[in-house]
Amino acid sequence: MGNWRKSSYSGPDDGNECVEIANSPTHVAVRDTKAPARATLVFPAEAFAPFLEALKSHP
């Protein structure tokens, strides 16, 4: 996947704890900004919003 961008969920108060996302019409990929060559999570596009909601519901 190309066109990686810093997630809008990564704000200035997060220090170096940021993620990048890249999306296509069918998938969304997530990776750690500090280690972009390491593991990448890839979701079907329709599963990404429920994934974010699940993250928000955990403290």
ChimeraX attribute file (.defattr): number of C-alpha atoms within 10 A of each C-alpha:
attribute: neighborCount
match mode: 1-to-1
recipient: residues
	/A:1	11
	/A:2	9
	/A:3	9
	/A:4	16
	/A:5	13
	/A:6	16
	/A:7	15
	/A:8	10
	/A:9	11
	/A:10	14
	/A:11	12
	/A:12	9
	/A:13	7
	/A:14	9
	/A:15	8
	/A:16	12
	/A:17	12
	/A:18	17
	/A:19	19
	/A:20	20
	/A:21	21
	/A:22	17
	/A:23	18
	/A:24	12
	/A:25	8
	/A:26	9
	/A:27	15
	/A:28	19
	/A:29	19
	/A:30	21
	/A:31	21
	/A:32	18
	/A:33	18
	/A:34	12
	/A:35	10
	/A:36	13
	/A:37	9
	/A:38	9
	/A:39	10
	/A:40	14
	/A:41	10
	/A:42	17
	/A:43	16
	/A:44	14
	/A:45	14
	/A:46	12
	/A:47	12
	/A:48	16
	/A:49	13
	/A:50	10
	/A:51	11
	/A:52	11
	/A:53	10
	/A:54	10
	/A:55	10
	/A:56	9
	/A:57	7
	/A:58	6
	/A:59	4
